[in-house]
Amino acid sequence: MKTDIEIAQNAELLHINEIADIIDAPQEFIEQYGSCKAKIDIKLLEKMKNDPDGKLVLVTAITPTPAGEGKTTTTVGLGDALRRIGKKSIVALREPSLGPVFGVKGGAAGGGYAQVVPMEDINLHFTGDFHAVGAADNLLAAMLDNHIYQGNTLKLDPRRVTWKRAVDMNDRQLRSITDGLGGRVNGVPREDGFEITVASEVMAVLCLSNDLIDLKERLSRIIVGYTYDEKPVTAGELKAHGAMTALLKDAMKPNLVQTLEHTPAFIHGGPFANIAHGCNSLAATRLALKLGEYCVTEAGFGADLGAEKFTDIKCRISGLRPDAAVIVASVRALKHHGGVSKEDLVKENAAALEKGIPNLLRHVDNVTKLYGIPAVVAVNRFPADSEAELAFIEKKCGELGVNTVISEVWSKGGAGGEALAKEVVRLCEEKNSFSFVYPEDMSIKEKIEAIATKVYRADGAELTGGALKQLSGLEELGFGKLPVCMAKTQYSFSDNAALTGAPTGFKITVRNLKVCAGAGFVVALTGDVMTMPGLPGAPAAEKIDVDAAGRISGLF
């Protein structure tokens, strides 16, 4: 079979105006970026505000493994399959970050015959949204340091600056730096650092804003640091929010592309799910719901991270409610959770599957009972999967009252997902008992405890001395009622990546708390999770190349 990039490069794409016509998007709201990409002016949302919404379908997954689960592939394939059975569907996804593209994970545009295209553009610069987010972040940092240099009338303590610069690349060298060196004309020396752009609060703000005015107001509330007497200093006080909004004016508009089967797709925003809230923009989701009968979206990593944040942050802030959920798993991944090495996953191994399946069942239980969303398990089929292994998964999920459907969208496109599409349509008509993991009026510590014990099944959460001091400060400042965004490893229910499967008998350790006042949540950093990743020993970038004709290879 051809590689993902070969399939994408050989695809025949429709002109983007034809894609817009499929969803009846008026041409006056379409801003073309060449022949196969466009931005949609969010003023269209105001025009359609009284139109009914379509059904919202959330695609989530088991805990990620190196064996692969295929969540984005399933999301794209489901969108295609819904169109094949006569439904007006739209896919809504995050934009890929350059860090993972050049690091370990590679691209994030689906795979096989279930991809969004143009694949190279989406995985690289696309329409420049991430560059705009990074520029807005760094403008704020520059204005902050300039304020200190020019006299510091706000009395900002250089030792208590919390705002970091941003770059959309995995670069551990930039985690902790000292800048402003070289004499007085070069600024005020201080300890500083970088976050990857997708961890910047500016990205979260972009994705949770309703319109430009909301965006500007949220940006103004961003806290950049604290004064000598421990009062917060905001971007609004630095008078940076207007210029930041100007940089983000076009980035606020959702991007329209297509799948290999010409299903319309919005690709917009990209906060990580292990260190941010992990969902595509609210603007893109709202547009997809207005323009389609079914909006198929995903939340990053497993259902303990992305789906929980989709529920407790995105849905709480927006008022949206998912009508159905798809939980993606694979036989290979479950055997990996059962202790099998990546090299041996092709061998039938009933014992390993039985040992690993509790990971899936815990996610199923969380989605259906804790979040209250009707769900189906989509098993992303691989050639080596045996009928006995597939039947075992179906039996175990059936015991929880959840159906299992085999998904073959990677090899067959939408045709391999028609059974899944029909089950999703059925689920969307079922009774929905959607609920949050915790009520809004709980304290920050109680919310952390609720997520730790109910979602992760931990014995509790422990806050270090530094986190306890930060907790007290945040509550004194009036941020105690904000939702909590847990920054945690994606590889385990716990905060220890080595604890695969469905571990018990552990506690979550919170070492740092910070408020994202603009985005509207408190981030709880656990374990050793970092907001600036590093590259692996053999980065994916080493295999990426381009020929004399400009044709890219090695991107996956």
Solvent accessible surface area in square Angstrom, and as a share of the most:
residue,aa,sasa,rsa
1,M,133,0.59
2,K,105,0.44
3,T,75,0.44
4,D,32,0.17
5,I,11,0.05
6,E,74,0.33
7,I,10,0.05
8,A,7,0.05
9,Q,39,0.17
10,N,83,0.42
11,A,30,0.23
12,E,152,0.68
13,L,59,0.30
14,L,55,0.27
15,H,69,0.31
16,I,0,0.00
17,N,39,0.20
18,E,83,0.37
19,I,0,0.00
20,A,0,0.00
21,D,85,0.44
22,I,55,0.28
23,I,1,0.01
24,D,104,0.54
25,A,4,0.03
26,P,38,0.24
27,Q,82,0.37
28,E,129,0.58
29,F,28,0.12
30,I,20,0.10
31,E,62,0.28
32,Q,89,0.40
33,Y,74,0.28
34,G,56,0.54
35,S,64,0.42
36,C,27,0.16
37,K,28,0.12
38,A,0,0.00
39,K,1,0.01
40,I,0,0.00
41,D,25,0.13
42,I,19,0.10
43,K,141,0.60
44,L,1,0.00
45,L,23,0.12
46,E,107,0.48
47,K,127,0.54
48,M,27,0.12
49,K,122,0.51
50,N,135,0.69
51,D,59,0.31
52,P,116,0.73
53,D,81,0.42
54,G,18,0.17
55,K,61,0.26
56,L,3,0.02
57,V,0,0.00
58,L,1,0.00
59,V,0,0.00
60,T,0,0.00
61,A,3,0.02
62,I,0,0.00
63,T,0,0.00
64,P,20,0.13
65,T,13,0.08
66,P,80,0.51
67,A,3,0.03
68,G,28,0.27
69,E,17,0.08
70,G,25,0.24
71,K,25,0.11
72,T,25,0.14
73,T,12,0.07
74,T,0,0.00
75,T,0,0.00
76,V,0,0.00
77,G,0,0.00
78,L,0,0.00
79,G,0,0.00
80,D,1,0.01
81,A,0,0.00
82,L,0,0.00
83,R,82,0.30
84,R,128,0.47
85,I,45,0.23
86,G,66,0.63
87,K,65,0.28
88,K,64,0.27
89,S,1,0.01
90,I,0,0.00
91,V,0,0.00
92,A,0,0.00
93,L,3,0.01
94,R,40,0.15
95,E,10,0.04
96,P,11,0.07
97,S,6,0.04
98,L,19,0.10
99,G,0,0.00
100,P,24,0.15
101,V,1,0.01
102,F,44,0.18
103,G,1,0.01
104,V,110,0.63
105,K,113,0.48
106,G,2,0.02
107,G,15,0.14
108,A,28,0.22
109,A,2,0.02
110,G,22,0.21
111,G,5,0.05
112,G,0,0.00
113,Y,83,0.31
114,A,0,0.00
115,Q,0,0.00
116,V,1,0.00
117,V,1,0.01
118,P,17,0.11
119,M,4,0.02
120,E,33,0.15
121,D,49,0.25
122,I,2,0.01
123,N,0,0.00
124,L,41,0.20
125,H,120,0.53
126,F,20,0.08
127,T,18,0.10
128,G,24,0.23
129,D,2,0.01
130,F,20,0.08
131,H,91,0.40
132,A,19,0.15
133,V,0,0.00
134,G,9,0.08
135,A,42,0.32
136,A,0,0.00
137,D,2,0.01
138,N,51,0.26
139,L,51,0.25
140,L,0,0.00
141,A,1,0.00
142,A,51,0.40
143,M,55,0.25
144,L,0,0.00
145,D,32,0.16
146,N,76,0.39
147,H,37,0.17
148,I,15,0.07
149,Y,63,0.24
150,Q,122,0.54
151,G,53,0.51
152,N,19,0.10
153,T,112,0.65
154,L,49,0.24
155,K,123,0.52
156,L,0,0.00
157,D,5,0.03
158,P,28,0.18
159,R,196,0.72
160,R,89,0.33
161,V,24,0.14
162,T,74,0.43
163,W,19,0.07
164,K,74,0.31
165,R,47,0.17
166,A,3,0.03
167,V,52,0.30
168,D,14,0.07
169,M,64,0.29
170,N,14,0.07
171,D,49,0.25
172,R,126,0.46
173,Q,147,0.65
174,L,46,0.23
175,R,70,0.25
176,S,96,0.62
177,I,46,0.23
178,T,76,0.44
179,D,35,0.18
180,G,17,0.17
181,L,108,0.54
182,G,65,0.62
183,G,48,0.46
184,R,184,0.67
185,V,123,0.71
186,N,83,0.43
187,G,19,0.18
188,V,57,0.33
189,P,79,0.50
190,R,18,0.07
191,E,146,0.65
192,D,15,0.08
193,G,0,0.00
194,F,35,0.15
195,E,16,0.07
196,I,0,0.00
197,T,2,0.01
198,V,1,0.00
199,A,11,0.09
200,S,2,0.01
201,E,13,0.06
202,V,0,0.00
203,M,0,0.00
204,A,3,0.02
205,V,0,0.00
206,L,1,0.00
207,C,0,0.00
208,L,0,0.00
209,S,0,0.00
210,N,68,0.35
211,D,63,0.33
212,L,61,0.30
213,I,105,0.54
214,D,26,0.14
215,L,0,0.00
216,K,73,0.31
217,E,89,0.40
218,R,24,0.09
219,L,0,0.00
220,S,26,0.17
221,R,109,0.40
222,I,0,0.00
223,I,12,0.06
224,V,0,0.00
225,G,0,0.00
226,Y,24,0.09
227,T,12,0.07
228,Y,124,0.47
229,D,96,0.50
230,E,106,0.47
231,K,128,0.54
232,P,39,0.24
233,V,3,0.02
234,T,29,0.17
235,A,0,0.00
236,G,20,0.19
237,E,87,0.39
238,L,15,0.07
239,K,163,0.69
240,A,0,0.00
241,H,51,0.23
242,G,37,0.36
243,A,48,0.37
244,M,0,0.00
245,T,14,0.08
246,A,71,0.55
247,L,77,0.38
248,L,0,0.00
249,K,99,0.42
250,D,59,0.31
251,A,4,0.03
252,M,0,0.00
253,K,25,0.11
254,P,0,0.00
255,N,1,0.00
256,L,0,0.00
257,V,0,0.00
258,Q,0,0.00
259,T,0,0.00
260,L,28,0.14
261,E,54,0.24
262,H,48,0.21
263,T,0,0.00
264,P,0,0.00
265,A,0,0.00
266,F,0,0.00
267,I,1,0.00
268,H,0,0.00
269,G,0,0.00
270,G,3,0.03
271,P,0,0.00
272,F,30,0.12
273,A,0,0.00
274,N,20,0.10
275,I,7,0.04
276,A,6,0.05
277,H,0,0.00
278,G,0,0.00
279,C,0,0.00
280,N,0,0.00
281,S,0,0.00
282,L,2,0.01
283,A,1,0.01
284,A,0,0.00
285,T,0,0.00
286,R,65,0.24
287,L,0,0.00
288,A,0,0.00
289,L,5,0.03
290,K,38,0.16
291,L,8,0.04
292,G,8,0.08
293,E,82,0.37
294,Y,14,0.05
295,C,0,0.00
296,V,0,0.00
297,T,0,0.00
298,E,10,0.04
299,A,0,0.00
300,G,0,0.00
301,F,41,0.17
302,G,0,0.00
303,A,0,0.00
304,D,0,0.00
305,L,0,0.00
306,G,0,0.00
307,A,1,0.00
308,E,1,0.00
309,K,1,0.00
310,F,1,0.00
311,T,0,0.00
312,D,0,0.00
313,I,0,0.00
314,K,1,0.00
315,C,0,0.00
316,R,41,0.15
317,I,55,0.28
318,S,18,0.12
319,G,49,0.47
320,L,15,0.07
321,R,107,0.39
322,P,0,0.00
323,D,36,0.18
324,A,0,0.00
325,A,0,0.00
326,V,0,0.00
327,I,0,0.00
328,V,0,0.00
329,A,0,0.00
330,S,0,0.00
331,V,0,0.00
332,R,52,0.19
333,A,0,0.00
334,L,0,0.00
335,K,4,0.02
336,H,40,0.18
337,H,8,0.04
338,G,8,0.07
339,G,64,0.62
340,V,19,0.11
341,S,54,0.35
342,K,111,0.47
343,E,139,0.62
344,D,58,0.30
345,L,3,0.02
346,V,87,0.50
347,K,126,0.54
348,E,106,0.47
349,N,54,0.27
350,A,73,0.57
351,A,77,0.60
352,A,7,0.06
353,L,2,0.01
354,E,102,0.46
355,K,141,0.60
356,G,0,0.00
357,I,4,0.02
358,P,54,0.34
359,N,0,0.00
360,L,0,0.00
361,L,37,0.18
362,R,23,0.09
363,H,0,0.00
364,V,0,0.00
365,D,32,0.16
366,N,0,0.00
367,V,1,0.01
368,T,32,0.19
369,K,136,0.58
370,L,38,0.19
371,Y,1,0.00
372,G,5,0.05
373,I,2,0.01
374,P,15,0.10
375,A,6,0.05
376,V,0,0.00
377,V,0,0.00
378,A,0,0.00
379,V,0,0.00
380,N,8,0.04
381,R,75,0.27
382,F,51,0.21
383,P,135,0.85
384,A,44,0.34
385,D,13,0.07
386,S,24,0.15
387,E,118,0.53
388,A,63,0.49
389,E,4,0.02
390,L,10,0.05
391,A,55,0.43
392,F,47,0.20
393,I,0,0.00
394,E,97,0.43
395,K,122,0.51
396,K,48,0.21
397,C,0,0.00
398,G,44,0.42
399,E,112,0.50
400,L,61,0.30
401,G,69,0.67
402,V,7,0.04
403,N,76,0.39
404,T,20,0.12
405,V,19,0.11
406,I,56,0.28
407,S,0,0.00
408,E,50,0.23
409,V,0,0.00
410,W,103,0.36
411,S,54,0.35
412,K,114,0.48
413,G,1,0.01
414,G,0,0.00
415,A,48,0.37
416,G,11,0.11
417,G,0,0.00
418,E,50,0.22
419,A,62,0.48
420,L,0,0.00
421,A,0,0.00
422,K,120,0.51
423,E,21,0.09
424,V,0,0.00
425,V,31,0.18
426,R,111,0.40
427,L,6,0.03
428,C,7,0.04
429,E,122,0.55
430,E,76,0.34
431,K,188,0.80
432,N,55,0.28
433,S,72,0.47
434,F,33,0.14
435,S,47,0.31
436,F,61,0.25
437,V,3,0.02
438,Y,3,0.01
439,P,70,0.44
440,E,102,0.46
441,D,102,0.53
442,M,51,0.23
443,S,35,0.23
444,I,0,0.00
445,K,76,0.32
446,E,88,0.39
447,K,1,0.00
448,I,0,0.00
449,E,51,0.23
450,A,7,0.05
451,I,0,0.00
452,A,0,0.00
453,T,52,0.31
454,K,88,0.37
455,V,0,0.00
456,Y,0,0.00
457,R,80,0.29
458,A,8,0.06
459,D,91,0.47
460,G,6,0.05
461,A,9,0.07
462,E,89,0.40
463,L,18,0.09
464,T,51,0.30
465,G,57,0.55
466,G,44,0.42
467,A,0,0.00
468,L,84,0.42
469,K,152,0.65
470,Q,68,0.30
471,L,16,0.08
472,S,55,0.35
473,G,28,0.27
474,L,10,0.05
475,E,74,0.33
476,E,146,0.66
477,L,67,0.33
478,G,61,0.59
479,F,38,0.16
480,G,12,0.12
481,K,115,0.49
482,L,43,0.21
483,P,9,0.06
484,V,0,0.00
485,C,0,0.00
486,M,0,0.00
487,A,0,0.00
488,K,0,0.00
489,T,16,0.09
490,Q,25,0.11
491,Y,95,0.36
492,S,1,0.01
493,F,0,0.00
494,S,1,0.01
495,D,25,0.13
496,N,70,0.36
497,A,48,0.37
498,A,85,0.66
499,L,69,0.34
500,T,57,0.33
501,G,6,0.06
502,A,30,0.23
503,P,18,0.11
504,T,103,0.60
505,G,64,0.61
506,F,22,0.09
507,K,99,0.42
508,I,0,0.00
509,T,52,0.30
510,V,0,0.00
511,R,92,0.33
512,N,44,0.23
513,L,6,0.03
514,K,65,0.28
515,V,14,0.08
516,C,9,0.05
517,A,12,0.10
518,G,0,0.00
519,A,0,0.00
520,G,13,0.13
521,F,3,0.01
522,V,0,0.00
523,V,6,0.03
524,A,0,0.00
525,L,11,0.06
526,T,1,0.00
527,G,25,0.24
528,D,113,0.58
529,V,15,0.08
530,M,95,0.42
531,T,20,0.12
532,M,3,0.01
533,P,35,0.22
534,G,19,0.18
535,L,60,0.30
536,P,44,0.28
537,G,84,0.81
538,A,76,0.59
539,P,19,0.12
540,A,9,0.07
541,A,43,0.33
542,E,123,0.55
543,K,158,0.67
544,I,41,0.21
545,D,93,0.48
546,V,87,0.50
547,D,76,0.39
548,A,119,0.92
549,A,97,0.75
550,G,49,0.47
551,R,117,0.43
552,I,36,0.18
553,S,57,0.37
554,G,30,0.29
555,L,2,0.01
556,F,103,0.43
